[in-house]
Amino acid sequence: MTQQPFSRPGAIDLSALKRPAPGAPGAAPAGPAAGAGGGPGAGAAGPSAYATQVDEQNFQAVLEASRTAPVLLVFFSRTRMPESGQLADDVAALSGEFEGRFLAGLVDIDASPQIAQAMQIPSIPLVVAVLDGRPAPLFQDVLPIDELRAALTQVMQQVASQGMVQRHQPLGTAPAPTEDEDAEPPLDPRYAPAQDALEAGDIDGAVAEYEKLVAANPADAEASAGLAMAKVLQRTQGVDLNTARAAAAAAPDDVDAQILVADLDLLGGHVEDAFARLIDVVRRTAGDEREQARQHLVELFGTVGNGDPRVARGRQLLASALF
């Protein structure tokens, strides 16, 4: 079967990261096969707490999980193309290494042909990224695990650059009950130096500590969000709100002045006002100024968190302003 382009209206553009489609040899068409089907243990996701078998019962729930962080759907068949099963195993294993930066959804097309048909899967193997419910194809061939790890690192970095820095919780886990429901969870020791710096009023030190964490692990959502907030504090340190507002009102086309007020609004809890200000700048400007405002807005999205409905609304308004 000749591979056909995979596309969906509104799909996120990850084409720069997409592997070239393999040649016809070895490409297996998706769809039901007479007598084909995996047993209960076929295509097991392995020990990762961030991988799950996908069937008709949980398919919608897996797609909904993409509103928190990316979901990678791996379409495979161990009976038709054993190498595709190895790819599924490798993606499942890497989901543990990335510590919830993405959820691996393993779709055995023999066991769940309806899903392959609904997604119009032309051939296997195929890895599809789903972000906020929207699919985009990534790979259509089997990659060695080292190459796969490097490619997924690129994907996660691009996703983080768009402000999507949250990650999935381990599957099958729930918060442990505590006697004091108001008690704060224990602080991860990795973040202690940055938190200590913040408590001491050393904003520059906190930024430096968070930068170390992000450099060591770009997929660390908490570190990325902490860095974004620390930078907001750094930019607004010692700034008088009234003076900043007056300067922004006097120079509406001064992007730096508008960004500063947006940062102050965010710190003051006026999240929607901060977003609206920068979206208006994006709408009114062009070229480097527009890109500066857009990038800063995306950074503020990451500071607030993609699970916040104000961020979802802000993203919709930003897309309208851009296009």
N, C-alpha and C positions, 0 to 999 in steps of 0.2 A: 504493500500500500504506500503510495506516495504521500509524504508528509505535507500537510496543509498549514498555512500560517495560523497561529492561535491568537485570537484577539477578542477583546470584549470592550464595549463602550465604557469609557471612563477608567480603563485600566491604568495603573500607575506605570510610568515609563521607566523601566529598568533595562532598556535595550542595550545600554552600554555594557551591562554586566552579563548579558545573555550569551550562552555558548552557541556556536554555530550548529545547525542541525546536522546530524550524521547522515551519511549516504543511505540509500535504500537498503543495502545489505545489513541485516541484523535488526532492522526496524520492524517491530511487530505491531499490527493494527490493534486498536483497542476495541473491545466489544465482547459479547458473550461467546463462549466456546463450548461446544457440546462436550459434556463429560469433564470439563475443566472446573477446578475449584480447589481451594486450599483447605486443609483440615483445620481444626481448632488452633493448632500451634503454628500454622503457616504464616510466614511474614511477621513473626513476633517482633515487637518493637525493641526488645532488649531491656537492659536495666535502666535506661534513661527515664527520669521522671518527667521529661518534657516531650515524650513521643507517645502516640496513641494510634491504634488501628482505627480506621474510619470505615463506617458502614452507613446504610441508609438511616439507621436510628440516631446516630450521633453526628451525622454530616452537618446539619444546620448549626448545632452547638459549636462544632469546630470552626465553622465560618464566623460565627459570632465572636469567637475568641480572638479573631484577627483585629477586633476593635481595640484590644488592649495592646497587642504586639503582633508582629508578623506570624503568619502560619505558612509553613511550606508543605504543600501537598505533593506526595511522591506517588506517582502512578506506576505500578509494576505488576509483573506476573512471573512467579518462579517457574511455572510450567512452560510458558512460551519463551521466556528469555531469562534464564537464571541470573545473568549479570545485572538485570534490573532489580532483582531481589537483593543483591549485594549493595546496590546503590541505596535502596531503602534502609538497609541495616546501617550503612555508613552515615546517612543523614540523621537517623535516630541516635546513633552514638554521638555525633557532633552536637546534637541538641543539648546533650548533657554538658559538653564542654562549654557551650555558650551560655549555660546557666539560665535558661529561660528567655534568652533574647529572641528566640523563635520557638514555636511549637511545631514539631514534625507530625504531620498527619499522613499515615501510610495507607494508601488505597490499593488493595489487591483487586485488579479489574476482573479477575475470574470470580472472586467471591462477591463483588459489588459492581456488576456490569452497568447497573442503572446510573451510578455516579459518573462513570466514564462517558456514558452516552449523554447525560445531562450537561457535562462539561465539554462535550464535543472533542474528546481527546483523540488526536489523529493517530498516535503511535506511542509505544513505550520504548524506553523509559521517558518520563516527562516529570519535571519538577516545576510546580507552579507556586509563585509567591502570592499570598492573599494578604492585603493590607487594608484594613477598615472595610472589609467585605468585597474588595475589588481584586480580581485576579490578574496576574501578569506572568507570562512564561519566563523561566530562567534557563533551564538546561534540558536538552533533548538527547543527551548521550551520557554514557557511564564515565565518570571521572575517577581517577585515583584519589584516595582519601586525602592526601596532602594537597592536591590541586583543588579538591572540593572544599577543604577547610579554608584555603586562601580565597577562593571565590565567594564563599559565604561571609567571610570577614569583610570583603568589599561591599557585599550587599548590606550587611548590618551597619557598616559605616555610612553608606549612603542614606539608609533609613534614619539613622541617628541625626544626620545632617539636616533632615527634613523635620526634626523636632520630635520624632517618635522614639522616645528613650525608655518607655516602660518595658517590663518583661512579664512573662507568664509566671504564675505560681506553680510549684510542682503539682502534678496531677495526683488526685486522691488525697490531698492534704487539706487540713482545715486548721484554723488558729486554735492553739491549745487553750483550754479554759483556764482562767486565772481567778483567784479569790477576789482580787481588786480589778474590776473591769476598767477602771480609769488609769491603771498603771501603764506606763509606757513600756514598749518592748525593749529588751536589752539592745544596746548599741553595738553594731558590728565593729569589732576592734579595728578593722581596716580604715574606718572613717573617723576614729577617735582623734588623730592629730588635727584633722581639718575642723572637727567640732570644737576641740580645745582652743584652736586659734580663733574661731568665731566668738567663743565665750570670753576670750581674753581681749576681744576687740581688734585682733590682728587680721584684718580682712585680706591684706596681701598674702599673709602666710596661709590663710585658708584656701585662697585661689591656687597657690603653689602646691599645696597638699592634694587638692582635688585634681589638679593637672597631672600629678604623678600617677594617681589612680587611673585616670582616663587613658594616659599613655600606656600603662601596663595592661589595661583591659578595656578597649574601646566599646565593648558590649556591656559594660557595667552601667546599668541604667541609673542606679542611685548616685553613682559618682558623677555621671553626666549632668543629672538634674542639680546635684549639689554645686557643681562647678558653675552652672548657668546662674543659679541664685547668688553665689558668692560674687560673680562678676557684676551682677546688678548692684549688689551692696558696694562693690568697689567703685563703680561708676558714679554712684549717687552720694558717696561719702562726703560729708561737709557741704552738700548743696542745699541752698535755701529754696523751698518749694515755690513760694510766691515769686521770687526772682526768676526762677526757671520758667514759670508759667508766663510771666510778663515778656520774657525774651522770646518764647515760642510764639506768643500772640503777635509780637511785633515783627517776627520773621517767619511767616508760615511756610516758606520754601527752604528754610534752613533745616536740613534733615537731622543734623546733630542735635539741634535744639528740640526738635519733636521727639527724638529718641530719648533724650534725657527726661522729658516730662512723662513719656510712656513708662520709663523705668520707675519714676517716682509714684506714678499712679498704681503700678503693679505692687510696689511695696506698701502702699496705703490701702490695698485691698480693692482698688477700683480696676479690676482685671479687664472688664469689658471696655472701659474707657481707654485703657492702654492699647488694647487690640484695635479699637475703632480709630484711634489717632494714627496708628501706623498703617492701617489699611487705607485710610484716606490719603496718606502720603504716597503709598504705592499707586493709588489710582491717579494722582495728580502729577506724578513725576515720570521720568524715563531714564534709560541708560544706567549709569553707575549709581545715581542717587536712588533710583527705584530698587536696584539690587541691594543696596545698603539697607534700605528700609525693610525689604522682604526678608533678608537674612536675619536682621535683628528681631523681626516679628517671629520667625521660626524659632529662634533661640528662646524667646519668651514663652512660646508654646511648650517647649521642653521644660521650662522652669515651672509652669503651672501643672503640667502632666496631661498626657493624651486621654486619660480617663475622664477628665473634666469636660462636661458638656459645653462649657464656654469655649474650650479649645476646638471642639468639633465644629461649633458654629463659626468660630474665627477662621478655621481652615476653609469653610465654604465661602465665606465673604472674601477671603484672600484670593481664592480661585476666580471668583467673579471679577475682582479688581484687576487681576492679571490678564484675563481672557475675555 
